[in-house]
Amino acid sequence: MTHLTLICHAATEATRQTRFPLDEPLTEQGAADAAAAASMIGRNQQAWHGPSARCAQTAAALGLAAQAEPELRDWDIGRWAGHRLTDLHDSEPEAVGRWLTDPTAAPHDGESLAELVARVARWLHGLPTQTGRAVAVTHPAVIRAAVVTAIRACTQSFWRVDVTPLSLTVLSGQSDRWTLRSTGRPRG
């Protein structure tokens, strides 16, 4: 059985400005917050991080000897990267509406929600059955997709899961049998 803790990367300028991210670094405060949370992260047999700078920096600040895992990359939001959803809603209301209601839509020329959830499910299902305690530093969208997969919710449930910087989401299980154990912030 695997006990998997998913940690959302620390704050970046994109998270502070509520815009779709580019591959930007952590803010100074985000790096400090991650370093302060390091003592709350238990021992793990395996650690991974998404390939972005923000995930690598968060993992390092948490003191994790984590390997980059391509499947933990952020949602490919295509040409919308760097933009605020509110601005896109003003300029492309029909496209945004389709994206929010149709899991197979990708009007941004990137990855659809259904493709994101399938990618994350493949990664979860592909973890070795005896991984033990593991941790992965990744993106809010990846963690939301993991929760949807774990509880076998419909893809549209993705929009009802809130993931904040440095939040912890704990899953336990193996292969295609996962349980959502807890969500929250590290306790100090």
C-alpha positions in Angstrom: 0.0 0.0 0.0 1.1 3.6 -0.7 0.6 6.6 1.5 1.0 9.5 -0.9 1.1 13.1 0.2 0.5 15.6 -2.6 1.9 19.1 -1.8 0.9 22.1 -3.8 3.8 24.3 -4.8 4.3 27.5 -2.9 3.1 30.9 -4.1 4.2 32.5 -7.3 3.3 35.8 -8.9 0.7 34.0 -11.0 -1.0 32.6 -7.9 -0.9 36.1 -6.2 -2.4 37.7 -9.4 -4.9 34.8 -10.1 -3.7 34.2 -13.6 -2.8 31.0 -15.5 0.9 30.5 -14.7 4.0 30.5 -16.9 7.1 28.7 -15.6 7.9 31.3 -13.0 9.8 31.0 -9.8 8.4 31.2 -6.3 7.9 34.6 -4.7 10.3 35.4 -1.8 7.4 34.9 0.6 6.5 31.6 -1.1 10.0 30.3 -0.7 10.1 31.4 3.0 6.7 29.7 3.6 7.9 26.5 2.1 11.1 26.5 4.1 9.0 27.1 7.3 6.8 24.1 6.4 9.8 21.8 6.0 9.7 20.4 9.5 6.0 19.4 9.0 6.9 17.0 6.2 7.5 13.5 7.5 10.0 10.9 6.2 9.3 9.4 2.8 10.7 6.5 0.8 10.1 8.3 -2.4 9.7 11.9 -3.5 8.8 13.5 -6.8 8.1 17.0 -8.1 6.6 18.4 -11.2 9.2 19.6 -13.7 8.4 23.3 -13.4 10.7 25.7 -11.5 8.1 26.4 -8.9 7.7 22.7 -8.0 11.5 22.1 -8.0 12.0 25.2 -5.7 9.2 24.1 -3.4 10.6 20.6 -3.1 14.1 22.0 -2.3 12.8 24.4 0.3 10.9 21.5 1.9 14.2 19.6 2.1 13.1 16.8 -0.2 15.5 14.9 -2.4 12.8 14.7 -5.1 13.1 13.5 -8.7 11.4 15.4 -11.5 8.4 13.5 -12.8 7.0 14.6 -16.2 3.5 13.2 -15.5 3.2 15.7 -12.6 3.6 18.7 -15.0 1.0 21.5 -14.8 -2.2 21.5 -16.9 -1.2 22.6 -20.4 -3.4 25.6 -20.8 -2.0 26.5 -24.2 -2.3 30.1 -25.4 -4.1 31.1 -22.2 -0.9 30.8 -20.1 0.0 34.1 -18.5 -3.6 35.4 -18.7 -6.3 36.0 -16.1 -9.5 34.0 -16.4 -11.5 37.1 -15.9 -9.8 38.8 -18.9 -10.3 35.7 -21.0 -13.9 35.6 -20.1 -14.3 39.2 -21.4 -12.4 38.5 -24.6 -13.5 34.8 -25.3 -16.7 34.2 -23.3 -17.9 31.3 -25.5 -14.6 29.6 -25.4 -14.3 30.0 -21.6 -17.9 28.7 -21.1 -17.1 25.6 -23.2 -13.9 25.0 -21.3 -15.8 25.2 -17.9 -18.6 22.9 -18.9 -17.2 20.4 -21.4 -14.4 18.3 -20.0 -13.3 17.4 -23.6 -13.0 21.0 -24.7 -9.6 22.7 -25.2 -10.3 26.0 -26.8 -6.9 27.2 -25.5 -5.1 24.7 -27.8 -3.7 22.8 -24.9 -4.8 19.9 -22.8 -8.5 19.3 -22.1 -9.7 18.6 -18.5 -10.4 15.0 -19.5 -6.9 14.6 -20.8 -5.4 16.0 -17.6 -7.5 13.7 -15.4 -6.5 10.7 -17.5 -2.8 11.6 -17.3 -2.9 11.9 -13.6 -4.9 8.7 -13.2 -2.3 6.8 -15.3 0.4 8.1 -13.0 -1.5 7.1 -9.9 -2.4 3.7 -11.3 1.2 3.2 -12.4 2.8 3.7 -9.0 4.4 0.5 -7.6 2.1 -1.3 -5.2 4.6 -1.2 -2.4 5.8 2.4 -2.7 5.3 3.0 1.1 5.3 6.6 2.2 5.8 9.0 -0.8 5.4 12.7 -1.4 4.9 14.6 -4.7 5.2 18.4 -5.0 3.0 19.5 -7.9 0.3 21.9 -9.2 -3.2 22.6 -8.0 -4.7 21.2 -11.2 -2.8 17.9 -10.8 -3.9 17.5 -7.2 -7.5 18.2 -8.1 -7.3 15.6 -10.8 -5.8 13.1 -8.3 -8.7 13.7 -5.9 -11.2 13.2 -8.7 -9.5 10.0 -9.6 -9.2 8.8 -6.0 -12.9 9.2 -5.1 -14.0 8.2 -8.6 -15.9 11.4 -9.0 -17.2 12.7 -12.3 -14.7 14.9 -14.2 -16.8 18.0 -13.6 -16.2 17.6 -9.8 -12.7 18.9 -10.5 -14.1 22.4 -10.4 -15.3 21.8 -6.8 -11.9 21.0 -5.3 -9.9 23.9 -3.8 -6.1 23.6 -3.6 -4.1 26.4 -2.1 -0.3 26.9 -2.1 1.5 24.5 0.2 -1.7 22.6 1.0 -1.4 18.8 1.7 -3.6 16.2 0.1 -3.1 12.7 1.4 -4.2 9.6 -0.5 -3.7 6.0 0.4 -4.1 2.9 -1.7 -2.6 1.3 -4.8 -3.1 0.9 -8.5 -6.7 1.8 -9.1 -7.9 1.7 -5.5 -7.3 5.0 -3.8 -8.8 6.7 -0.7 -8.8 10.4 0.1 -7.5 10.5 3.7 -7.1 14.2 4.3 -6.6 17.7 2.9 -5.3 20.8 4.6 -2.2 22.8 5.5 0.9 21.7 7.5 0.4 22.2 11.2 3.1 23.9 13.2 
